[in-house]
Amino acid sequence: MPKKVDKRPDFVAPSERAKSHVVGLIVRLARKEGFDYADFLYVCQQARRKLGLRKPQKERKLPQLLPEADLQRFFRVIQECGDLQHEIMLKLLFYTAVRVSELVRIRVEDVDTQGCKIFISRGKGSKDRYILFPRSFRLVLRSHLKANPKNRYLFESRRCTPFTPRRVQQIVQKYRDRAGIAQHVHPHLFRHQMLTILTARGLSDAQIQLISGHESKRSLEVYQHLSLETVAEAYQEVMKSVGV
């Protein structure tokens, strides 16, 4: 006679059964003691502490950077397509390592073409800071501002509104497709790309933190303005050799 196979859908593996048992005990105790959310949260926190439990750190994956040939082809295709604002916007995104959410909020009055820097108001972590751009890009930005005298934001759509981060993503994707680049290309990739270049060319962690915005809450406008002077020359020297 063939042996019957247990096909019960509610079969639980021993380890899962043990978890269910513990959950049941905790629920009964919490109900008996009349715990509210805050009480239950406190008990869980204390239990984790006494058991020595630590949340496992997420594995940090290195960003997949574009090969130099693909990076140059990407920007060459933008130039060939002839949308000057797109070219200026995406080059600025790359040159400054600014976050796309910060890029779209840059106002005209935030741009200092003489000092080759742009003020970023309330960036990530609600921090104010300056970002640098190459001296060779100064005339380009001046021409862009002169050609768009009614702009409130540095980059505006045809509806006279600032771009959204999503729209910038779509623009990047369009040129990536036209360039025939197989690798996924997104706005944040250019931030990784530039910070990697600056690291490879010998800028210190402190200098890169200042440029990237990975800075502490104390980075007030005056403090950072003074600090930028110490990193500006090193940044400008690196940018002379960037082939984009």
N, C-alpha and C positions, 0 to 999 in steps of 0.2 A: 504494500500500500504506500503510495507516494507521500512524502513528508509534507505537511501543510506549511505554507509560507505565510508569515505574519504580514498581512497587507493593511494593518490598521493605520489610517492616515494620521492618527494622533501619537504615533510612536515618537518618543523623544530620546535622543542620545543621552548617555549618563551625564555628560558635562552640562548639557542644556537642562537636564532634570535637576541637577544640583543648583543651577542658577535660578530656576523657577522656584525651588524650595526656599532659597534665601530671600527671593523677592516676596514670597508669601509671608515669611516671618516678619520682614521689615514692614510690610503693609499692615499686618495685624497689630504690630507694636505701635506704629504711627497712629492708627485709628484709636487704639486703646488710650494713648496719651493725648489725643486730640491735637496733633501737630498741624500747624498751618504751613504754608510754603516756606516761609523764612526759617521755621524750626527744622523742617525736613532738610533744607539746604545746609543749615549749620551742622546737622548730624552727619550728612554725607561728607562735608568738608573735613570734619574731625575724624571720621572713620578713615578717609584717605590718608590723612596725616599720620594717624596712629599705625596704619598698615604700611606706611612708607611707600605709598603708590605715587608714581609720577607719570604725567602725561607724556607719552613717547613723542620725541621731536620729529617733525615732518622732515622727510628727506628732501634736501634742497637740490633741485635739478639745475644744472648749469644751462643758461640760455643758449639756444642754438643760433649762433651768429651767422650772418651772411658772409660768404667768401667775398674778398675784395672785388673780384671781377663781377659778381652779381650785384654788389652794392653800386658799383660804377654804372652798370647797365641799367639798373633801376632809375637812377637819377638822369641818365642820358635819355631814357625813354620819356621821362617827364618833360625834359627840355624840348624834345622833338614834338611832343603833343601840343606845345605852345600855350598852355595855361600858365601865365606868369605867376599868378597868385598861388597856385598849387605848388609850383617850383620853389617859390620863396618860403612858403609855409612849411613844406616838408624838409627843406634844407635847414631851416631854423630849428625844427624839431630835432634834427640830427646833430647839428653843431652845438646846441646848448644842452642836450640831454634832459630837456624839460619834459615833464609828464604831459600827456595830451590833454588831461583835464585842466592843467595850468595854462597850456598854450592857448586854448580857445578863450580864456578869460583875460588875456593880455589886452589892456587898453592902450590907446595911442599915447596918452600922457605917461605911461609906464616905460616907454622906450627912450633910452638915452643914447642917441647915435654917436654923440661926441665921446662919451665914456665907454662905448661898446658894451653896454650892460642893459639889462631889462629888469624892472622891479616885478617880483611875483608876490601879489597880495594874497595872504591866507592860502598858502599852498597846503600840501598834505600835512596833517597835524595842526592846521590853523597857524602855520608859521610863515612869516614874511622873510623874503630873501631876494638877493639879486642873482641873475644868471648872466653869463658872459657870452658874447658872440665874436667871431673873428673880425679883425680890423678890415679885412678884405670884403666883408659883407656889409660894411657901414653904408657905402654908397647905394647898394641894392635896397636896403631898408629905407633910406632917405627918399629914393625914387618912388618906392611903393607908397610911402606916406604922402608924398607930393601928388601922386596920381589919384589918391583917394582922400581928398581934403575933408569930406563929410563923415568919414569913418569915426565911430566911437571906439570900436575895437580894432586891433591891428589887422585881423582878418575877418571879413564879413561876407556873408552869402549875397546872392542877388536880391534877397529880400531885406537887405541892410540889417541882418541879425547875425550874431556871432555863430560860428560853426559849432556843432555839437561834437563831443568825442566820437559818437557813433558815425557821424558824417565823415570825420577824418579817417576813421577805420575803413569806410567804404572807398574813399579816395585812394588810400594806400593799396587796398586790395585791387582796385582797377588798374593801377600802374604795375602792380606785381604780375597781374595776368597778361598785360600787354608786353611786359618784359620777358615773359615766358619763364619765370622763376618758379621752380617746383616747390621750394621750401616755403613754409608758412611765413608771411610777412605781416607784421602788425605795428602800430605806432610805438609801442613800448620797446620793440626790438631795437629801434634806433637809439634809445637811451642806453640799453645794454651795450650796443655797439660802440658808442662814443666813450662810455666809462671804461670799457675794455681797452680802447685805444690809448686813453690818458694813462691808464695803469701801466700798459706796455711801454709807454714812452717815459716812464720814471716819475710821474707825479706821485706824491705821498698820499697815504690814506686821508690825512687831515685836509690836504688840498682838494682831493676828490670829494670828500664829504661836503666841503664848502660849495663846490660847483653843483653837486647833485641834489643838495637839499637834505641829505642824511645828517641833519644837524640837530643839536639839542634845542630845547625850548628857549634858551637864553639868547638865541641868535636874533637880536634886535637890529633894527635898520642901521644904526650908527656903528655898532660893533662889527656887523658883517661888512659894511662899506669899507671900514678900515682894513679888515682882514682880506678883502678881495684884492687889495693892492699888492699883497704878498704873493698871490697866486696868478694874477692876471698875465704877467710876462711869461710864466711857464706855460700857461694855457695858450697864449698867442703863438709861442714858438712851435708848439705841437701842431696847431691848426694850419701853420704854413705848409706842412708836409702831408696834410690830408687830401687825398686825390679826388674829392667830390666838389 
